[in-house]
Structure formats: C-alpha cells, structure tokens
Amino acid sequence: MIRIAIVEDEESYVKELTGYLKEYQNTYKEELEITVYRDGDGITSNYRAQFDIILMDIQMKFMDGMSAAEEIRKQDSEVVIMFITNMTQYAIRGYEVDALDYILKPVSYFAFCQKLSRAIARIKKRGSKQITIPVKGGIVRLDVEDIYYIESVGHNLIFHTAHGEHISSGTMKSAEEEMEGLSFSRGNKCYLINLQHVDGIKDKCAIVKGEPLQISRPRMNAFMQDLTKYWGDLK
C-alpha cells in the first residue's frame, strides 16, 4: 500500500486530486491510502512519518507548504514531497527540502499520472524495510539499511546511523524482535550490529565504519556464523 497525503486548502483541488488518485488506483492496480489536510499546520502538528508521498500545496493560509515541508524533513528524510503550485519560482527553494517534483495548476490528469508514477517508482526502488522509532518530541522514520548498529544504554536505545544518532526508549529485546529476519546480529548485551556495515573482525571486535565494537566471548561463535553466512549470501 502507498500512503498519500494531500495538503491543499482549495476544495476544488482536493476533489480533483482525490479523483485523480482513485482513477490512478483503478487503472494501475495500485493500492492507495489517501489522507487530506486543509493546511500545513494540520499535517505537521502530529506528524509521525506515516506517509510515503505528500502532495503539498505551497500557498495556504496558516502554514505555507514550504514551511510545512521544512518541518517534515526534520523528522522524515524518506517521504516523497511533491509541490502543487502555479508559481514556478518556488522550484529553487524546493531543492532545499528535497522535493521530487512540481505539479502545476491547473492540474492535468496525464501530467499528474506521469509524476505520480515517478514517485511510486522511487519508493519501490528503495526495496528496504523502514522502521519508526519514538524520540524526544516526536517520531523518526529510519531506513534499516542506514542503521550501523543499535546500542543499549540503560532504558534507552541509541540508533547509530548514516545520518547521525537517534535516542529512543526501548530494550535490546524489543530491538532484536524489530530486526528479526534482517541482517543484524548481537555482538554482546549492548550491541545489535548490522552485518551489512561490518568491514571485518579484529582483536575480538567487529569493525563497523572504522569503529571497533567488542564481541563478547559467549557471542563470538554465533556472530561469526551470522557474518560468514551474510558474506556468503552476497556472492
């Protein structure tokens, strides 16, 4: 299922875009879940990284689309943002929030389909599992492939990722359950390591992006078996 948000304050465009999406769904046999917001503050006030695509009007009364997109990007680097506008001069600013495309008003169904297909293709190309984790002040969505390792500290989990660290409440057991069936292996009671980012083993440590992570004696055999199998599956 592709989860799509429409953020638009003009009723005529809400109806038009909703109709286009339903027609697209029937024509291309894509399962779409559609949610409508009437202003930028509506989607940002309780944003939980819950959408795959956001169709965002730029000119709105309370919070404009560009400001809303900036707020969303603080929590979600993966969602595809497509601006709906009749003002092409916003294109340069769109790069600042990694907007995929612009849909110019008035919106034609043919152009809309082309741009929507491009957005859906980007989502499917990722082919990677994503998770959402609670953090202070909200929720963050992470691409599992970007996680180097998960560290347990007290009652918190620290997600060490390609884009920095994220601290979340949770236990190592809950992290293991979340990553079950993926390329993760316990190094010791504190580390759950993504085998994808292990460059080698040295001095009883897994080298992850140049950082040595201690492998405990009880876990060494199991970890090495997991790592050998993972490397073997890559051939």
PETA-V269459 format. One record per pair of residues at least 6 apart in sequence whose C-alpha atoms are under 7 Angstrom apart, sorted by sequence separation. I is the first residue (numbers start at 1). J is the second residue. D is the distance in Angstrom with one decimal. If there is no record, write none. Layout:
BEGIN
i=I j=J d=D
i=I j=J d=D
END
This chain:
BEGIN
i=8 j=14 d=6.2
i=25 j=31 d=6.2
i=37 j=43 d=6.3
i=58 j=64 d=5.4
i=59 j=65 d=6.4
i=133 j=139 d=5.6
i=134 j=140 d=6.5
i=151 j=157 d=5.6
i=152 j=158 d=6.4
i=159 j=165 d=5.5
i=160 j=166 d=6.8
i=186 j=192 d=4.5
i=187 j=193 d=6.5
i=200 j=206 d=6.0
i=201 j=207 d=5.9
i=206 j=212 d=5.6
i=207 j=213 d=6.3
i=25 j=32 d=6.5
i=58 j=65 d=4.0
i=132 j=139 d=6.5
i=133 j=140 d=5.5
i=150 j=157 d=6.5
i=151 j=158 d=5.0
i=158 j=165 d=6.5
i=159 j=166 d=5.1
i=185 j=192 d=5.6
i=186 j=193 d=6.1
i=200 j=207 d=5.4
i=205 j=212 d=5.3
i=206 j=213 d=5.1
i=57 j=65 d=5.5
i=58 j=66 d=6.0
i=132 j=140 d=5.5
i=133 j=141 d=6.5
i=150 j=158 d=5.7
i=151 j=159 d=6.5
i=158 j=166 d=5.7
i=159 j=167 d=6.4
i=184 j=192 d=6.3
i=185 j=193 d=5.4
i=198 j=206 d=6.3
i=199 j=207 d=5.5
i=205 j=213 d=5.0
i=206 j=214 d=6.5
i=56 j=65 d=5.8
i=103 j=112 d=6.9
i=132 j=141 d=4.2
i=150 j=159 d=4.7
i=158 j=167 d=4.6
i=184 j=193 d=5.3
i=185 j=194 d=6.7
i=198 j=207 d=5.6
i=199 j=208 d=6.0
i=205 j=214 d=4.4
i=206 j=215 d=6.7
i=131 j=141 d=5.6
i=132 j=142 d=6.2
i=149 j=159 d=6.4
i=150 j=160 d=6.1
i=157 j=167 d=5.8
i=158 j=168 d=6.4
i=184 j=194 d=4.4
i=185 j=195 d=6.9
i=198 j=208 d=4.7
i=204 j=214 d=6.2
i=205 j=215 d=5.3
i=130 j=141 d=6.8
i=131 j=142 d=5.4
i=149 j=160 d=5.5
i=156 j=167 d=6.7
i=157 j=168 d=5.2
i=183 j=194 d=5.8
i=184 j=195 d=5.7
i=197 j=208 d=5.6
i=204 j=215 d=5.7
i=130 j=142 d=5.6
i=131 j=143 d=6.6
i=147 j=159 d=6.7
i=148 j=160 d=5.6
i=156 j=168 d=5.6
i=157 j=169 d=5.9
i=183 j=195 d=5.5
i=197 j=209 d=6.6
i=130 j=143 d=4.5
i=131 j=144 d=6.9
i=147 j=160 d=6.0
i=148 j=161 d=5.2
i=156 j=169 d=4.3
i=157 j=170 d=5.7
i=183 j=196 d=6.7
i=129 j=143 d=6.3
i=130 j=144 d=5.5
i=147 j=161 d=4.3
i=155 j=169 d=6.1
i=156 j=170 d=5.3
i=157 j=171 d=6.7
i=128 j=143 d=6.8
i=129 j=144 d=5.8
i=146 j=161 d=5.4
i=147 j=162 d=6.5
i=155 j=170 d=6.1
i=156 j=171 d=6.7
i=128 j=144 d=6.9
i=146 j=162 d=5.3
i=155 j=171 d=6.4
i=82 j=99 d=5.8
i=128 j=145 d=6.9
i=81 j=99 d=5.0
i=82 j=100 d=5.7
i=83 j=101 d=6.5
i=84 j=102 d=5.9
i=85 j=103 d=6.4
i=86 j=104 d=5.3
i=80 j=99 d=6.9
i=81 j=100 d=5.9
i=82 j=101 d=5.0
i=83 j=102 d=4.8
i=84 j=103 d=4.7
i=85 j=104 d=5.2
i=86 j=105 d=4.9
i=152 j=171 d=6.9
i=80 j=100 d=6.4
i=82 j=102 d=5.6
i=83 j=103 d=6.1
i=84 j=104 d=5.9
i=85 j=105 d=5.7
i=152 j=172 d=6.0
i=39 j=60 d=6.2
i=41 j=62 d=7.0
i=84 j=105 d=6.9
i=41 j=63 d=5.6
i=39 j=62 d=6.6
i=40 j=63 d=4.8
i=39 j=63 d=6.3
i=40 j=64 d=5.9
i=44 j=68 d=6.4
i=73 j=97 d=6.7
i=40 j=65 d=5.8
i=58 j=83 d=6.4
i=49 j=75 d=7.0
i=53 j=79 d=5.7
i=54 j=80 d=6.2
i=55 j=81 d=6.3
i=56 j=82 d=6.0
i=57 j=83 d=5.7
i=58 j=84 d=6.3
i=41 j=68 d=6.9
i=44 j=71 d=6.8
i=49 j=76 d=5.8
i=52 j=79 d=5.0
i=53 j=80 d=4.6
i=54 j=81 d=4.9
i=55 j=82 d=5.0
i=56 j=83 d=4.7
i=57 j=84 d=4.5
i=58 j=85 d=5.9
i=70 j=97 d=6.1
i=187 j=214 d=6.8
i=188 j=215 d=5.7
i=4 j=32 d=6.9
i=40 j=68 d=5.2
i=44 j=72 d=6.5
i=51 j=79 d=6.4
i=52 j=80 d=6.1
i=53 j=81 d=5.9
i=54 j=82 d=6.1
i=55 j=83 d=5.9
i=56 j=84 d=5.6
i=57 j=85 d=6.0
i=69 j=97 d=6.5
i=187 j=215 d=4.7
i=188 j=216 d=5.2
i=2 j=31 d=6.3
i=3 j=32 d=5.9
i=4 j=33 d=5.9
i=5 j=34 d=5.8
i=6 j=35 d=6.2
i=7 j=36 d=6.0
i=8 j=37 d=6.4
i=9 j=38 d=4.6
i=55 j=84 d=6.6
i=187 j=216 d=6.4
i=1 j=31 d=4.9
i=2 j=32 d=4.9
i=3 j=33 d=4.8
i=4 j=34 d=5.0
i=5 j=35 d=4.8
i=6 j=36 d=4.8
i=7 j=37 d=4.7
i=8 j=38 d=5.2
i=9 j=39 d=5.9
i=1 j=32 d=5.7
i=2 j=33 d=6.2
i=3 j=34 d=6.3
i=4 j=35 d=6.4
i=5 j=36 d=5.7
i=6 j=37 d=6.1
i=7 j=38 d=5.8
i=8 j=39 d=6.2
i=188 j=219 d=6.3
i=1 j=33 d=6.9
i=7 j=39 d=6.0
i=135 j=167 d=6.1
i=187 j=219 d=6.2
i=195 j=227 d=6.3
i=7 j=40 d=6.6
i=135 j=168 d=4.9
i=134 j=168 d=5.7
i=133 j=168 d=6.5
i=187 j=223 d=6.5
i=186 j=223 d=6.7
i=152 j=190 d=4.8
i=185 j=223 d=6.1
i=80 j=119 d=6.7
i=151 j=190 d=5.4
i=152 j=191 d=6.5
i=151 j=191 d=4.8
i=150 j=191 d=5.8
i=151 j=192 d=6.6
i=185 j=226 d=6.8
i=149 j=191 d=6.7
i=150 j=192 d=5.1
i=149 j=192 d=5.6
i=150 j=193 d=6.4
i=149 j=193 d=4.3
i=148 j=193 d=6.5
i=149 j=194 d=5.5
i=5 j=51 d=6.7
i=148 j=194 d=5.5
i=4 j=51 d=5.8
i=147 j=194 d=6.8
i=3 j=51 d=5.0
i=4 j=52 d=6.0
i=5 j=53 d=6.4
i=6 j=54 d=6.1
i=7 j=55 d=6.1
i=8 j=56 d=6.5
i=3 j=52 d=5.2
i=4 j=53 d=4.8
i=5 j=54 d=4.7
i=6 j=55 d=4.9
i=7 j=56 d=4.8
i=8 j=57 d=5.2
i=148 j=197 d=6.0
i=2 j=52 d=6.2
i=3 j=53 d=6.5
i=4 j=54 d=5.7
i=5 j=55 d=6.1
i=6 j=56 d=6.2
i=7 j=57 d=5.9
i=9 j=60 d=6.2
i=75 j=139 d=6.8
i=76 j=140 d=6.2
i=75 j=140 d=5.1
i=76 j=141 d=5.8
i=20 j=109 d=6.4
i=48 j=138 d=7.0
i=49 j=139 d=6.9
i=48 j=139 d=5.4
i=49 j=140 d=6.5
i=49 j=141 d=5.8
END
